[in-house]
């Protein structure tokens, strides 16, 4: 009879030990994240969308269409992802323009919809609201200084630039 009691107790202990072993293995695997599960930072996602050469589609200044003055205008946004400040260059800009030939940019406090052009350059620093998709870019800003390569035409005021790839 002693052997029977020993075998029953051994079976109960073996069952408990087996359950604990399975539970330990499962909890170990459940605690592991699958590879690639960390989301990419928003700055990197937005940089990938923005870092392209954009061709002008329409330009509005103070609710007036100025697209004809920007024929051939392009804005190239680039740099090294994750290493601001980034760079920009423009081509085919008119003489009276709120754009310099080149400069720097970085994300503003709201990464998803704000960039700062020429941050830290007091006369040139400009907050720009942006909206970007895979193939379009819209930039909105109010320019308050004299135009680059200025003559007499005023460029102070609200601008909207719409670009495509």
N, C-alpha and C positions, 0 to 999 in steps of 0.2 A: 504494500500500500504506500509505503514511503516513496517508492519509485514513481508511482502515478502522481502523487502530490508534487514531487520534484519536477516532473515533466510538464505538468500544468503550469506551475510557477515559472518554469523556464520559458515556456511558450508565451506567457503574459509579458515577461521581461523582454523577450526577443521581439515581440510585437511592438512594445513601447519604444525600444531602441531603434527598430526599423522605421517607425513613424517619425521619430526625432531626426534620424539621418535624412529621410526624404524631405522633411520640413526645412532642414538646414540647407540642403542642396537647392531647393526651390527658392528659398529666401535669398540665397546668394545670387542666383541668376535674375531674380526679379529686381534686385537692387542695381543691376548693371544697365546703363543706357545703351541703346543700340548705336552703332557707329553712325556718325553724321546726324545725330538727333539735335545737336545744338544749333539753334537758328543763327544764320549769318547776321551780323550786326546791321542795323538799318542804314548806317553810314555807308557800308560796303554795297548794300543793295542799291541805294540811291546813286552812289558813285558810278556803278556799272551802267545805270540808265542814262546818266548825264554825260559821261566821258565819251563824247562822240563829236563829229563835226556836223553842226546844225546849219541848214540852209534856210534863209529867211522865206517866210510865206507871206505874212502881213506885218505892218508896223502902224501903230496908232500913237499919236501924240496929242494930248489934250482933246481927245475925241475927234481928231482929224486924221484921215488916212494919209500916211507919209510913205507908203510902200514903194512908190515910184522912185523915191530918193535912195532906196536901199537895194536896188537891183544888184544881184550878185553877192550881197552881204552874207558872210558866213561867220559863225562863232564856233571855235574849236575849244572844247573843254577837255582837259587832260590832267595828267599827273600820275602819281603812284598811289594806288588804293591803300587807304589806311595811313597815309603819310601827308597830312595837310601841312602847309597850304598847297593847293593844287594850282594849275596854270590855265590861262585862257589866252587865245589870240583871236584877232578879228581880221577879216580881209574884206576889201571893197566897201569900206565904210565911207559915208559922205564926209565932206569937210566939216560940217556942223553936226556933231554927233555926241551923244552921251557916252560913247565907248572910246576907250584908249585903244591903241594898236595891240597891246598885250598887258597882262598883269596877273594877279593871283586871285583865288577865290577859296572859300571854305564854307562849311555848313554853319548856319546860324543856330540859335537856341532851339528852333523847331526843325530838326533835320529833314523831315518829310516835306517841307514846303518853304524853306528859307535858306538862301545862301548870302554870304557877305563877300562883296567884291572889293578887292584891295584893302583887306582888313589891316588896320594899324597905320595906314597912310591917310592922315587926317583929312586932307583936301579931297581924296578920292574914295574913301571908304563909303560903301553904299549897300544898304540892305535891299535884297531883291526877293520878292515872292515868286516862287516857281511852281509849276505843275508839269509833270513829265509822265509820258507813257513810253511804250517801246519805240514809237515812231514820231512823237510830237513833243515839243517843249514850248511852254509859254513862260515869259518873264515879265513881271510887272514891277515897276519902281517909279519913284518920284525923284527926278534929278534936279538938284538945287544949285549947282555951280555953273560957271561959264562953260560953254562947249569946248571939247578938245579940238585943237586946230581952229580956234574960233575966228569968226569974222563978226558979222553984226546980227545974224539970225539967232533968236532965242531958242534954247532947247530946255529951258527950265520948266519943269512940270511933270505930269504923269505920262509914262510911256508903257506900252504893251507891245512886246515882241513875240510873234508866233513863228516857230520854226518847225521844219520837218527834216527827215533824213534824206 
